[in-house]
Amino acid sequence: MARHRVTRFRQYPLTIGQKIHIKDGPRQGDWEVVSAHERAVRLRCPLSGKELDVKPFCYLAEECEDAEWPAPDAES
């Protein structure tokens, strides 16, 4: 397999009560995680109290130098 620079994303496991700050996009700002499940996350704005149900969206990324791509199934 060929070697490439690859960016890998992994869904971040949000937990209830976690305080998060989203840097950009339509949900940017401070939020508290009210509930977190595999298919849905509920966030609460600490200022307005507004709650928002969203699909999981936070991802942790890493840059990998000299990575095999496409990745073998065992590495996903």
PDB file of N, H, CA, C and O in Angstrom:
ATOM      1  N   MET A   1       0.835  -1.193   0.000  1.00  0.00           N
ATOM      2  CA  MET A   1       0.000   0.000   0.000  1.00  0.00           C
ATOM      3  C   MET A   1       0.879   1.254   0.000  1.00  0.00           C
ATOM      4  O   MET A   1       1.990   1.248   0.530  1.00  0.00           O
ATOM      5  N   ALA A   2       0.374   2.305  -0.589  1.00  0.00           N
ATOM      6  H   ALA A   2      -0.529   2.311  -1.019  1.00  0.00           H
ATOM      7  CA  ALA A   2       1.084   3.582  -0.633  1.00  0.00           C
ATOM      8  C   ALA A   2       0.992   4.292   0.707  1.00  0.00           C
ATOM      9  O   ALA A   2       0.063   4.066   1.481  1.00  0.00           O
ATOM     10  N   ARG A   3       1.978   5.164   0.974  1.00  0.00           N
ATOM     11  H   ARG A   3       2.733   5.348   0.345  1.00  0.00           H
ATOM     12  CA  ARG A   3       2.014   5.929   2.216  1.00  0.00           C
ATOM     13  C   ARG A   3       1.651   7.378   1.903  1.00  0.00           C
ATOM     14  O   ARG A   3       2.104   7.940   0.906  1.00  0.00           O
ATOM     15  N   HIS A   4       0.819   7.980   2.773  1.00  0.00           N
ATOM     16  H   HIS A   4       0.451   7.523   3.583  1.00  0.00           H
ATOM     17  CA  HIS A   4       0.338   9.340   2.560  1.00  0.00           C
ATOM     18  C   HIS A   4       0.229  10.067   3.891  1.00  0.00           C
ATOM     19  O   HIS A   4       0.311   9.449   4.953  1.00  0.00           O
ATOM     20  N   ARG A   5       0.043  11.387   3.829  1.00  0.00           N
ATOM     21  H   ARG A   5      -0.024  11.888   2.966  1.00  0.00           H
ATOM     22  CA  ARG A   5      -0.318  12.162   5.019  1.00  0.00           C
ATOM     23  C   ARG A   5      -1.837  12.053   5.133  1.00  0.00           C
ATOM     24  O   ARG A   5      -2.549  12.407   4.193  1.00  0.00           O
ATOM     25  N   VAL A   6      -2.340  11.573   6.259  1.00  0.00           N
ATOM     26  H   VAL A   6      -1.762  11.286   7.022  1.00  0.00           H
ATOM     27  CA  VAL A   6      -3.764  11.284   6.432  1.00  0.00           C
ATOM     28  C   VAL A   6      -4.284  12.007   7.676  1.00  0.00           C
ATOM     29  O   VAL A   6      -3.632  11.998   8.719  1.00  0.00           O
ATOM     30  N   THR A   7      -5.456  12.629   7.563  1.00  0.00           N
ATOM     31  H   THR A   7      -5.986  12.636   6.715  1.00  0.00           H
ATOM     32  CA  THR A   7      -6.127  13.226   8.717  1.00  0.00           C
ATOM     33  C   THR A   7      -7.200  12.258   9.176  1.00  0.00           C
ATOM     34  O   THR A   7      -8.064  11.870   8.389  1.00  0.00           O
ATOM     35  N   ARG A   8      -7.154  11.862  10.443  1.00  0.00           N
ATOM     36  H   ARG A   8      -6.452  12.177  11.081  1.00  0.00           H
ATOM     37  CA  ARG A   8      -8.107  10.891  10.989  1.00  0.00           C
ATOM     38  C   ARG A   8      -9.051  11.594  11.962  1.00  0.00           C
ATOM     39  O   ARG A   8      -8.628  12.421  12.770  1.00  0.00           O
ATOM     40  N   PHE A   9     -10.327  11.252  11.871  1.00  0.00           N
ATOM     41  H   PHE A   9     -10.670  10.580  11.215  1.00  0.00           H
ATOM     42  CA  PHE A   9     -11.345  11.827  12.751  1.00  0.00           C
ATOM     43  C   PHE A   9     -11.975  10.714  13.577  1.00  0.00           C
ATOM     44  O   PHE A   9     -12.240   9.624  13.069  1.00  0.00           O
ATOM     45  N   ARG A  10     -12.206  10.989  14.825  1.00  0.00           N
ATOM     46  H   ARG A  10     -11.990  11.874  15.238  1.00  0.00           H
ATOM     47  CA  ARG A  10     -12.861  10.050  15.725  1.00  0.00           C
ATOM     48  C   ARG A  10     -13.910  10.825  16.491  1.00  0.00           C
ATOM     49  O   ARG A  10     -13.626  11.902  17.017  1.00  0.00           O
ATOM     50  N   GLN A  11     -15.124  10.291  16.563  1.00  0.00           N
ATOM     51  H   GLN A  11     -15.354   9.417  16.136  1.00  0.00           H
ATOM     52  CA  GLN A  11     -16.185  10.975  17.300  1.00  0.00           C
ATOM     53  C   GLN A  11     -15.760  11.120  18.752  1.00  0.00           C
ATOM     54  O   GLN A  11     -15.318  10.157  19.379  1.00  0.00           O
ATOM     55  N   TYR A  12     -15.895  12.318  19.276  1.00  0.00           N
ATOM     56  H   TYR A  12     -16.254  13.100  18.767  1.00  0.00           H
ATOM     57  CA  TYR A  12     -15.498  12.578  20.654  1.00  0.00           C
ATOM     58  C   TYR A  12     -16.618  12.165  21.601  1.00  0.00           C
ATOM     59  O   TYR A  12     -17.773  12.533  21.384  1.00  0.00           O
ATOM     60  N   PRO A  13     -16.298  11.406  22.648  1.00  0.00           N
ATOM     61  CA  PRO A  13     -17.335  10.919  23.569  1.00  0.00           C
ATOM     62  C   PRO A  13     -17.747  11.982  24.586  1.00  0.00           C
ATOM     63  O   PRO A  13     -17.176  12.057  25.674  1.00  0.00           O
ATOM     64  N   LEU A  14     -18.735  12.802  24.232  1.00  0.00           N
ATOM     65  H   LEU A  14     -19.199  12.741  23.348  1.00  0.00           H
ATOM     66  CA  LEU A  14     -19.239  13.818  25.152  1.00  0.00           C
ATOM     67  C   LEU A  14     -19.893  13.151  26.356  1.00  0.00           C
ATOM     68  O   LEU A  14     -20.463  12.065  26.245  1.00  0.00           O
ATOM     69  N   THR A  15     -19.803  13.819  27.517  1.00  0.00           N
ATOM     70  H   THR A  15     -19.340  14.700  27.607  1.00  0.00           H
ATOM     71  CA  THR A  15     -20.413  13.278  28.726  1.00  0.00           C
ATOM     72  C   THR A  15     -21.351  14.313  29.347  1.00  0.00           C
ATOM     73  O   THR A  15     -21.140  15.518  29.210  1.00  0.00           O
ATOM     74  N   ILE A  16     -22.380  13.831  30.026  1.00  0.00           N
ATOM     75  H   ILE A  16     -22.551  12.852  30.137  1.00  0.00           H
ATOM     76  CA  ILE A  16     -23.359  14.708  30.668  1.00  0.00           C
ATOM     77  C   ILE A  16     -22.658  15.608  31.678  1.00  0.00           C
ATOM     78  O   ILE A  16     -21.838  15.149  32.474  1.00  0.00           O
ATOM     79  N   GLY A  17     -22.994  16.900  31.634  1.00  0.00           N
ATOM     80  H   GLY A  17     -23.660  17.272  30.988  1.00  0.00           H
ATOM     81  CA  GLY A  17     -22.408  17.877  32.545  1.00  0.00           C
ATOM     82  C   GLY A  17     -21.147  18.527  31.999  1.00  0.00           C
ATOM     83  O   GLY A  17     -20.653  19.496  32.576  1.00  0.00           O
ATOM     84  N   GLN A  18     -20.627  18.014  30.907  1.00  0.00           N
ATOM     85  H   GLN A  18     -21.029  17.227  30.439  1.00  0.00           H
ATOM     86  CA  GLN A  18     -19.403  18.560  30.325  1.00  0.00           C
ATOM     87  C   GLN A  18     -19.653  19.966  29.777  1.00  0.00           C
ATOM     88  O   GLN A  18     -20.661  20.215  29.116  1.00  0.00           O
ATOM     89  N   LYS A  19     -18.732  20.872  30.058  1.00  0.00           N
ATOM     90  H   LYS A  19     -17.913  20.670  30.595  1.00  0.00           H
ATOM     91  CA  LYS A  19     -18.790  22.227  29.525  1.00  0.00           C
ATOM     92  C   LYS A  19     -17.913  22.255  28.284  1.00  0.00           C
ATOM     93  O   LYS A  19     -16.748  21.861  28.337  1.00  0.00           O
ATOM     94  N   ILE A  20     -18.468  22.719  27.161  1.00  0.00           N
ATOM     95  H   ILE A  20     -19.415  23.039  27.118  1.00  0.00           H
ATOM     96  CA  ILE A  20     -17.705  22.734  25.920  1.00  0.00           C
ATOM     97  C   ILE A  20     -17.760  24.124  25.296  1.00  0.00           C
ATOM     98  O   ILE A  20     -18.687  24.893  25.550  1.00  0.00           O
ATOM     99  N   HIS A  21     -16.771  24.431  24.487  1.00  0.00           N
ATOM    100  H   HIS A  21     -16.018  23.806  24.280  1.00  0.00           H
ATOM    101  CA  HIS A  21     -16.763  25.671  23.713  1.00  0.00           C
ATOM    102  C   HIS A  21     -16.544  25.297  22.257  1.00  0.00           C
ATOM    103  O   HIS A  21     -15.547  24.657  21.925  1.00  0.00           O
ATOM    104  N   ILE A  22     -17.460  25.687  21.389  1.00  0.00           N
ATOM    105  H   ILE A  22     -18.270  26.208  21.658  1.00  0.00           H
ATOM    106  CA  ILE A  22     -17.368  25.400  19.962  1.00  0.00           C
ATOM    107  C   ILE A  22     -16.802  26.649  19.298  1.00  0.00           C
ATOM    108  O   ILE A  22     -17.370  27.735  19.408  1.00  0.00           O
ATOM    109  N   LYS A  23     -15.672  26.483  18.606  1.00  0.00           N
ATOM    110  H   LYS A  23     -15.210  25.601  18.517  1.00  0.00           H
ATOM    111  CA  LYS A  23     -14.942  27.622  18.054  1.00  0.00           C
ATOM    112  C   LYS A  23     -15.630  28.269  16.864  1.00  0.00           C
ATOM    113  O   LYS A  23     -15.525  29.484  16.696  1.00  0.00           O
ATOM    114  N   ASP A  24     -16.336  27.498  16.021  1.00  0.00           N
ATOM    115  H   ASP A  24     -16.421  26.511  16.157  1.00  0.00           H
ATOM    116  CA  ASP A  24     -16.926  28.092  14.823  1.00  0.00           C
ATOM    117  C   ASP A  24     -18.154  27.306  14.380  1.00  0.00           C
ATOM    118  O   ASP A  24     -18.497  26.276  14.959  1.00  0.00           O
ATOM    119  N   GLY A  25     -18.798  27.809  13.354  1.00  0.00           N
ATOM    120  H   GLY A  25     -18.519  28.646  12.884  1.00  0.00           H
ATOM    121  CA  GLY A  25     -19.989  27.142  12.837  1.00  0.00           C
ATOM    122  C   GLY A  25     -21.261  27.676  13.463  1.00  0.00           C
ATOM    123  O   GLY A  25     -21.221  28.607  14.267  1.00  0.00           O
ATOM    124  N   PRO A  26     -22.404  27.081  13.092  1.00  0.00           N
ATOM    125  CA  PRO A  26     -23.697  27.607  13.550  1.00  0.00           C
ATOM    126  C   PRO A  26     -23.940  27.451  15.053  1.00  0.00           C
ATOM    127  O   PRO A  26     -24.788  28.151  15.607  1.00  0.00           O
ATOM    128  N   ARG A  27     -23.226  26.561  15.719  1.00  0.00           N
ATOM    129  H   ARG A  27     -22.537  25.992  15.270  1.00  0.00           H
ATOM    130  CA  ARG A  27     -23.407  26.356  17.162  1.00  0.00           C
ATOM    131  C   ARG A  27     -22.275  26.966  17.973  1.00  0.00           C
ATOM    132  O   ARG A  27     -22.082  26.591  19.130  1.00  0.00           O
ATOM    133  N   GLN A  28     -21.527  27.889  17.404  1.00  0.00           N
ATOM    134  H   GLN A  28     -21.683  28.193  16.464  1.00  0.00           H
ATOM    135  CA  GLN A  28     -20.348  28.400  18.105  1.00  0.00           C
ATOM    136  C   GLN A  28     -20.731  29.033  19.427  1.00  0.00           C
ATOM    137  O   GLN A  28     -21.797  29.635  19.565  1.00  0.00           O
ATOM    138  N   GLY A  29     -19.839  28.885  20.397  1.00  0.00           N
ATOM    139  H   GLY A  29     -18.974  28.397  20.284  1.00  0.00           H
ATOM    140  CA  GLY A  29     -20.064  29.449  21.717  1.00  0.00           C
ATOM    141  C   GLY A  29     -19.957  28.400  22.810  1.00  0.00           C
ATOM    142  O   GLY A  29     -19.469  27.293  22.584  1.00  0.00           O
ATOM    143  N   ASP A  30     -20.421  28.767  24.002  1.00  0.00           N
ATOM    144  H   ASP A  30     -20.817  29.667  24.186  1.00  0.00           H
ATOM    145  CA  ASP A  30     -20.351  27.886  25.170  1.00  0.00           C
ATOM    146  C   ASP A  30     -21.646  27.092  25.323  1.00  0.00           C
ATOM    147  O   ASP A  30     -22.744  27.610  25.118  1.00  0.00           O
ATOM    148  N   TRP A  31     -21.486  25.822  25.689  1.00  0.00           N
ATOM    149  H   TRP A  31     -20.594  25.401  25.856  1.00  0.00           H
ATOM    150  CA  TRP A  31     -22.617  24.919  25.877  1.00  0.00           C
ATOM    151  C   TRP A  31     -22.314  23.947  27.007  1.00  0.00           C
ATOM    152  O   TRP A  31     -21.157  23.639  27.292  1.00  0.00           O
ATOM    153  N   GLU A  32     -23.379  23.472  27.642  1.00  0.00           N
ATOM    154  H   GLU A  32     -24.319  23.722  27.410  1.00  0.00           H
ATOM    155  CA  GLU A  32     -23.271  22.375  28.604  1.00  0.00           C
ATOM    156  C   GLU A  32     -23.977  21.174  27.992  1.00  0.00           C
ATOM    157  O   GLU A  32     -25.049  21.307  27.401  1.00  0.00           O
ATOM    158  N   VAL A  33     -23.368  20.001  28.139  1.00  0.00           N
ATOM    159  H   VAL A  33     -22.497  19.893  28.619  1.00  0.00           H
ATOM    160  CA  VAL A  33     -23.960  18.771  27.611  1.00  0.00           C
ATOM    161  C   VAL A  33     -25.021  18.294  28.615  1.00  0.00           C
ATOM    162  O   VAL A  33     -24.703  17.963  29.757  1.00  0.00           O
ATOM    163  N   VAL A  34     -26.282  18.266  28.170  1.00  0.00           N
ATOM    164  H   VAL A  34     -26.540  18.536  27.242  1.00  0.00           H
ATOM    165  CA  VAL A  34     -27.400  17.862  29.028  1.00  0.00           C
ATOM    166  C   VAL A  34     -27.626  16.357  28.921  1.00  0.00           C
ATOM    167  O   VAL A  34     -27.901  15.698  29.925  1.00  0.00           O
ATOM    168  N   SER A  35     -27.512  15.811  27.717  1.00  0.00           N
ATOM    169  H   SER A  35     -27.288  16.346  26.902  1.00  0.00           H
ATOM    170  CA  SER A  35     -27.584  14.368  27.520  1.00  0.00           C
ATOM    171  C   SER A  35     -26.719  14.014  26.318  1.00  0.00           C
ATOM    172  O   SER A  35     -26.538  14.820  25.406  1.00  0.00           O
ATOM    173  N   ALA A  36     -26.192  12.805  26.333  1.00  0.00           N
ATOM    174  H   ALA A  36     -26.339  12.150  27.075  1.00  0.00           H
ATOM    175  CA  ALA A  36     -25.312  12.375  25.245  1.00  0.00           C
ATOM    176  C   ALA A  36     -25.532  10.890  24.987  1.00  0.00           C
ATOM    177  O   ALA A  36     -25.291  10.043  25.847  1.00  0.00           O
ATOM    178  N   HIS A  37     -25.992  10.608  23.793  1.00  0.00           N
ATOM    179  H   HIS A  37     -26.188  11.297  23.095  1.00  0.00           H
ATOM    180  CA  HIS A  37     -26.228   9.237  23.366  1.00  0.00           C
ATOM    181  C   HIS A  37     -25.534   9.027  22.025  1.00  0.00           C
ATOM    182  O   HIS A  37     -25.031   9.978  21.427  1.00  0.00           O
ATOM    183  N   GLU A  38     -25.509   7.815  21.566  1.00  0.00           N
ATOM    184  H   GLU A  38     -25.918   7.042  22.052  1.00  0.00           H
ATOM    185  CA  GLU A  38     -24.837   7.485  20.315  1.00  0.00           C
ATOM    186  C   GLU A  38     -25.397   8.269  19.130  1.00  0.00           C
ATOM    187  O   GLU A  38     -24.647   8.648  18.231  1.00  0.00           O
ATOM    188  N   ARG A  39     -26.701   8.514  19.123  1.00  0.00           N
ATOM    189  H   ARG A  39     -27.310   8.205  19.853  1.00  0.00           H
ATOM    190  CA  ARG A  39     -27.335   9.171  17.976  1.00  0.00           C
ATOM    191  C   ARG A  39     -27.862  10.586  18.243  1.00  0.00           C
ATOM    192  O   ARG A  39     -28.352  11.241  17.323  1.00  0.00           O
ATOM    193  N   ALA A  40     -27.767  11.059  19.475  1.00  0.00           N
ATOM    194  H   ALA A  40     -27.369  10.527  20.222  1.00  0.00           H
ATOM    195  CA  ALA A  40     -28.288  12.398  19.778  1.00  0.00           C
ATOM    196  C   ALA A  40     -27.562  13.009  20.970  1.00  0.00           C
ATOM    197  O   ALA A  40     -27.170  12.312  21.906  1.00  0.00           O
ATOM    198  N   VAL A  41     -27.394  14.325  20.913  1.00  0.00           N
ATOM    199  H   VAL A  41     -27.713  14.891  20.153  1.00  0.00           H
ATOM    200  CA  VAL A  41     -26.781  15.090  21.997  1.00  0.00           C
ATOM    201  C   VAL A  41     -27.695  16.280  22.270  1.00  0.00           C
ATOM    202  O   VAL A  41     -28.189  16.916  21.338  1.00  0.00           O
ATOM    203  N   ARG A  42     -27.919  16.579  23.546  1.00  0.00           N
ATOM    204  H   ARG A  42     -27.517  16.062  24.302  1.00  0.00           H
ATOM    205  CA  ARG A  42     -28.700  17.764  23.913  1.00  0.00           C
ATOM    206  C   ARG A  42     -27.749  18.735  24.606  1.00  0.00           C
ATOM    207  O   ARG A  42     -27.049  18.384  25.556  1.00  0.00           O
ATOM    208  N   LEU A  43     -27.747  19.977  24.096  1.00  0.00           N
ATOM    209  H   LEU A  43     -28.316  20.262  23.324  1.00  0.00           H
ATOM    210  CA  LEU A  43     -26.889  21.024  24.636  1.00  0.00           C
ATOM    211  C   LEU A  43     -27.743  22.122  25.240  1.00  0.00           C
ATOM    212  O   LEU A  43     -28.863  22.369  24.794  1.00  0.00           O
ATOM    213  N   ARG A  44     -27.196  22.794  26.281  1.00  0.00           N
ATOM    214  H   ARG A  44     -26.285  22.593  26.643  1.00  0.00           H
ATOM    215  CA  ARG A  44     -27.886  23.922  26.901  1.00  0.00           C
ATOM    216  C   ARG A  44     -26.934  25.120  26.905  1.00  0.00           C
ATOM    217  O   ARG A  44     -25.769  25.003  27.286  1.00  0.00           O
ATOM    218  N   CYS A  45     -27.449  26.266  26.476  1.00  0.00           N
ATOM    219  H   CYS A  45     -28.395  26.361  26.167  1.00  0.00           H
ATOM    220  CA  CYS A  45     -26.695  27.514  26.524  1.00  0.00           C
ATOM    221  C   CYS A  45     -26.682  27.994  27.976  1.00  0.00           C
ATOM    222  O   CYS A  45     -27.747  28.083  28.587  1.00  0.00           O
ATOM    223  N   PRO A  46     -25.518  28.308  28.552  1.00  0.00           N
ATOM    224  CA  PRO A  46     -25.464  28.730  29.955  1.00  0.00           C
ATOM    225  C   PRO A  46     -26.031  30.139  30.173  1.00  0.00           C
ATOM    226  O   PRO A  46     -26.345  30.498  31.308  1.00  0.00           O
ATOM    227  N   LEU A  47     -26.167  30.934  29.123  1.00  0.00           N
ATOM    228  H   LEU A  47     -25.912  30.642  28.201  1.00  0.00           H
ATOM    229  CA  LEU A  47     -26.689  32.296  29.270  1.00  0.00           C
ATOM    230  C   LEU A  47     -28.193  32.365  29.089  1.00  0.00           C
ATOM    231  O   LEU A  47     -28.895  32.938  29.922  1.00  0.00           O
ATOM    232  N   SER A  48     -28.695  31.782  28.001  1.00  0.00           N
ATOM    233  H   SER A  48     -28.125  31.317  27.324  1.00  0.00           H
ATOM    234  CA  SER A  48     -30.131  31.878  27.704  1.00  0.00           C
ATOM    235  C   SER A  48     -30.927  30.698  28.248  1.00  0.00           C
ATOM    236  O   SER A  48     -32.144  30.793  28.403  1.00  0.00           O
ATOM    237  N   GLY A  49     -30.253  29.588  28.540  1.00  0.00           N
ATOM    238  H   GLY A  49     -29.264  29.511  28.414  1.00  0.00           H
ATOM    239  CA  GLY A  49     -30.954  28.380  28.976  1.00  0.00           C
ATOM    240  C   GLY A  49     -31.559  27.599  27.818  1.00  0.00           C
ATOM    241  O   GLY A  49     -32.140  26.533  28.024  1.00  0.00           O
ATOM    242  N   LYS A  50     -31.428  28.123  26.600  1.00  0.00           N
ATOM    243  H   LYS A  50     -30.957  28.989  26.433  1.00  0.00           H
ATOM    244  CA  LYS A  50     -31.961  27.450  25.411  1.00  0.00           C
ATOM    245  C   LYS A  50     -31.308  26.087  25.260  1.00  0.00           C
ATOM    246  O   LYS A  50     -30.093  25.947  25.405  1.00  0.00           O
ATOM    247  N   GLU A  51     -32.134  25.074  24.966  1.00  0.00           N
ATOM    248  H   GLU A  51     -33.121  25.187  24.849  1.00  0.00           H
ATOM    249  CA  GLU A  51     -31.626  23.727  24.746  1.00  0.00           C
ATOM    250  C   GLU A  51     -31.769  23.363  23.284  1.00  0.00           C
ATOM    251  O   GLU A  51     -32.693  23.809  22.603  1.00  0.00           O
ATOM    252  N   LEU A  52     -30.850  22.555  22.814  1.00  0.00           N
ATOM    253  H   LEU A  52     -30.100  22.193  23.367  1.00  0.00           H
ATOM    254  CA  LEU A  52     -30.755  22.219  21.413  1.00  0.00           C
ATOM    255  C   LEU A  52     -30.442  20.733  21.272  1.00  0.00           C
ATOM    256  O   LEU A  52     -29.481  20.247  21.869  1.00  0.00           O
ATOM    257  N   ASP A  53     -31.237  20.009  20.494  1.00  0.00           N
ATOM    258  H   ASP A  53     -32.017  20.404  20.009  1.00  0.00           H
ATOM    259  CA  ASP A  53     -30.966  18.598  20.200  1.00  0.00           C
ATOM    260  C   ASP A  53     -30.255  18.514  18.856  1.00  0.00           C
ATOM    261  O   ASP A  53     -30.737  19.041  17.853  1.00  0.00           O
ATOM    262  N   VAL A  54     -29.108  17.847  18.846  1.00  0.00           N
ATOM    263  H   VAL A  54     -28.717  17.418  19.661  1.00  0.00           H
ATOM    264  CA  VAL A  54     -28.313  17.736  17.631  1.00  0.00           C
ATOM    265  C   VAL A  54     -27.771  16.314  17.494  1.00  0.00           C
ATOM    266  O   VAL A  54     -27.699  15.562  18.466  1.00  0.00           O
ATOM    267  N   LYS A  55     -27.393  15.967  16.271  1.00  0.00           N
ATOM    268  H   LYS A  55     -27.451  16.578  15.481  1.00  0.00           H
ATOM    269  CA  LYS A  55     -26.682  14.711  16.056  1.00  0.00           C
ATOM    270  C   LYS A  55     -25.265  14.906  16.586  1.00  0.00           C
ATOM    271  O   LYS A  55     -24.754  16.026  16.579  1.00  0.00           O
ATOM    272  N   PRO A  56     -24.622  13.829  17.047  1.00  0.00           N
ATOM    273  CA  PRO A  56     -23.233  13.973  17.511  1.00  0.00           C
ATOM    274  C   PRO A  56     -22.387  14.635  16.426  1.00  0.00           C
ATOM    275  O   PRO A  56     -22.484  14.272  15.253  1.00  0.00           O
ATOM    276  N   PHE A  57     -21.558  15.606  16.814  1.00  0.00           N
ATOM    277  H   PHE A  57     -21.480  15.901  17.766  1.00  0.00           H
ATOM    278  CA  PHE A  57     -20.851  16.404  15.823  1.00  0.00           C
ATOM    279  C   PHE A  57     -19.411  16.712  16.194  1.00  0.00           C
ATOM    280  O   PHE A  57     -18.659  17.201  15.351  1.00  0.00           O
ATOM    281  N   CYS A  58     -19.006  16.445  17.411  1.00  0.00           N
ATOM    282  H   CYS A  58     -19.617  16.048  18.096  1.00  0.00           H
ATOM    283  CA  CYS A  58     -17.649  16.779  17.833  1.00  0.00           C
ATOM    284  C   CYS A  58     -16.695  15.659  17.459  1.00  0.00           C
ATOM    285  O   CYS A  58     -16.956  14.484  17.718  1.00  0.00           O
ATOM    286  N   TYR A  59     -15.602  16.041  16.855  1.00  0.00           N
ATOM    287  H   TYR A  59     -15.391  16.995  16.645  1.00  0.00           H
ATOM    288  CA  TYR A  59     -14.623  15.056  16.413  1.00  0.00           C
ATOM    289  C   TYR A  59     -13.239  15.481  16.852  1.00  0.00           C
ATOM    290  O   TYR A  59     -12.913  16.669  16.870  1.00  0.00           O
ATOM    291  N   LEU A  60     -12.431  14.503  17.206  1.00  0.00           N
ATOM    292  H   LEU A  60     -12.695  13.539  17.191  1.00  0.00           H
ATOM    293  CA  LEU A  60     -11.044  14.721  17.552  1.00  0.00           C
ATOM    294  C   LEU A  60     -10.231  14.335  16.334  1.00  0.00           C
ATOM    295  O   LEU A  60     -10.409  13.243  15.795  1.00  0.00           O
ATOM    296  N   ALA A  61      -9.353  15.198  15.896  1.00  0.00           N
ATOM    297  H   ALA A  61      -9.208  16.085  16.334  1.00  0.00           H
ATOM    298  CA  ALA A  61      -8.595  14.936  14.678  1.00  0.00           C
ATOM    299  C   ALA A  61      -7.107  14.810  14.981  1.00  0.00           C
ATOM    300  O   ALA A  61      -6.604  15.371  15.954  1.00  0.00           O
ATOM    301  N   GLU A  62      -6.428  14.075  14.143  1.00  0.00           N
ATOM    302  H   GLU A  62      -6.836  13.619  13.352  1.00  0.00           H
ATOM    303  CA  GLU A  62      -4.978  13.969  14.243  1.00  0.00           C
ATOM    304  C   GLU A  62      -4.395  13.892  12.842  1.00  0.00           C
ATOM    305  O   GLU A  62      -5.003  13.324  11.935  1.00  0.00           O
ATOM    306  N   GLU A  63      -3.229  14.459  12.676  1.00  0.00           N
ATOM    307  H   GLU A  63      -2.735  14.921  13.413  1.00  0.00           H
ATOM    308  CA  GLU A  63      -2.502  14.374  11.418  1.00  0.00           C
ATOM    309  C   GLU A  63      -1.487  13.249  11.569  1.00  0.00           C
ATOM    310  O   GLU A  63      -0.746  13.201  12.550  1.00  0.00           O
ATOM    311  N   CYS A  64      -1.457  12.358  10.610  1.00  0.00           N
ATOM    312  H   CYS A  64      -2.060  12.397   9.813  1.00  0.00           H
ATOM    313  CA  CYS A  64      -0.539  11.230  10.647  1.00  0.00           C
ATOM    314  C   CYS A  64       0.391  11.300   9.442  1.00  0.00           C
ATOM    315  O   CYS A  64      -0.062  11.262   8.298  1.00  0.00           O
ATOM    316  N   GLU A  65       1.679  11.400   9.700  1.00  0.00           N
ATOM    317  H   GLU A  65       2.046  11.430  10.630  1.00  0.00           H
ATOM    318  CA  GLU A  65       2.671  11.403   8.631  1.00  0.00           C
ATOM    319  C   GLU A  65       2.954   9.958   8.225  1.00  0.00           C
ATOM    320  O   GLU A  65       2.993   9.067   9.074  1.00  0.00           O
ATOM    321  N   ASP A  66       3.145   9.733   6.954  1.00  0.00           N
ATOM    322  H   ASP A  66       3.113  10.457   6.264  1.00  0.00           H
ATOM    323  CA  ASP A  66       3.556   8.432   6.436  1.00  0.00           C
ATOM    324  C   ASP A  66       2.579   7.313   6.828  1.00  0.00           C
ATOM    325  O   ASP A  66       2.999   6.227   7.230  1.00  0.00           O
ATOM    326  N   ALA A  67       1.281   7.589   6.708  1.00  0.00           N
ATOM    327  H   ALA A  67       0.941   8.471   6.382  1.00  0.00           H
ATOM    328  CA  ALA A  67       0.249   6.606   7.064  1.00  0.00           C
ATOM    329  C   ALA A  67      -0.202   5.836   5.832  1.00  0.00           C
ATOM    330  O   ALA A  67      -0.209   6.371   4.724  1.00  0.00           O
ATOM    331  N   GLU A  68      -0.575   4.589   6.030  1.00  0.00           N
ATOM    332  H   GLU A  68      -0.569   4.154   6.931  1.00  0.00           H
ATOM    333  CA  GLU A  68      -1.108   3.784   4.957  1.00  0.00           C
ATOM    334  C   GLU A  68      -2.508   4.274   4.614  1.00  0.00           C
ATOM    335  O   GLU A  68      -3.343   4.472   5.497  1.00  0.00           O
ATOM    336  N   TRP A  69      -2.755   4.467   3.317  1.00  0.00           N
ATOM    337  H   TRP A  69      -2.077   4.306   2.600  1.00  0.00           H
ATOM    338  CA  TRP A  69      -4.063   4.950   2.897  1.00  0.00           C
ATOM    339  C   TRP A  69      -4.392   4.384   1.531  1.00  0.00           C
ATOM    340  O   TRP A  69      -3.560   4.479   0.628  1.00  0.00           O
ATOM    341  N   PRO A  70      -5.574   3.794   1.332  1.00  0.00           N
ATOM    342  CA  PRO A  70      -6.616   3.638   2.353  1.00  0.00           C
ATOM    343  C   PRO A  70      -6.164   2.717   3.469  1.00  0.00           C
ATOM    344  O   PRO A  70      -5.367   1.802   3.261  1.00  0.00           O
ATOM    345  N   ALA A  71      -6.695   2.979   4.669  1.00  0.00           N
ATOM    346  H   ALA A  71      -7.342   3.722   4.837  1.00  0.00           H
ATOM    347  CA  ALA A  71      -6.299   2.223   5.863  1.00  0.00           C
ATOM    348  C   ALA A  71      -6.863   0.814   5.806  1.00  0.00           C
ATOM    349  O   ALA A  71      -7.973   0.604   5.318  1.00  0.00           O
ATOM    350  N   PRO A  72      -6.105  -0.144   6.299  1.00  0.00           N
ATOM    351  CA  PRO A  72      -6.644  -1.494   6.426  1.00  0.00           C
ATOM    352  C   PRO A  72      -7.827  -1.493   7.410  1.00  0.00           C
ATOM    353  O   PRO A  72      -7.854  -0.669   8.323  1.00  0.00           O
ATOM    354  N   ASP A  73      -8.780  -2.379   7.246  1.00  0.00           N
ATOM    355  H   ASP A  73      -8.757  -3.049   6.504  1.00  0.00           H
ATOM    356  CA  ASP A  73      -9.973  -2.420   8.110  1.00  0.00           C
ATOM    357  C   ASP A  73      -9.631  -2.498   9.581  1.00  0.00           C
ATOM    358  O   ASP A  73     -10.345  -1.917  10.399  1.00  0.00           O
ATOM    359  N   ALA A  74      -8.577  -3.184   9.948  1.00  0.00           N
ATOM    360  H   ALA A  74      -7.997  -3.656   9.284  1.00  0.00           H
ATOM    361  CA  ALA A  74      -8.224  -3.362  11.354  1.00  0.00           C
ATOM    362  C   ALA A  74      -7.829  -2.048  12.027  1.00  0.00           C
ATOM    363  O   ALA A  74      -7.909  -1.950  13.251  1.00  0.00           O
ATOM    364  N   GLU A  75      -7.405  -1.034  11.268  1.00  0.00           N
ATOM    365  H   GLU A  75      -7.340  -1.114  10.273  1.00  0.00           H
ATOM    366  CA  GLU A  75      -6.976   0.235  11.836  1.00  0.00           C
ATOM    367  C   GLU A  75      -8.066   1.273  11.976  1.00  0.00           C
ATOM    368  O   GLU A  75      -7.815   2.298  12.609  1.00  0.00           O
ATOM    369  N   SER A  76      -9.258   1.089  11.435  1.00  0.00           N
ATOM    370  H   SER A  76      -9.462   0.256  10.921  1.00  0.00           H
ATOM    371  CA  SER A  76     -10.275   2.133  11.402  1.00  0.00           C
ATOM    372  C   SER A  76     -10.721   2.542  12.769  1.00  0.00           C
ATOM    373  O   SER A  76     -11.578   3.416  12.903  1.00  0.00           O
TER     374      SER A  76
END
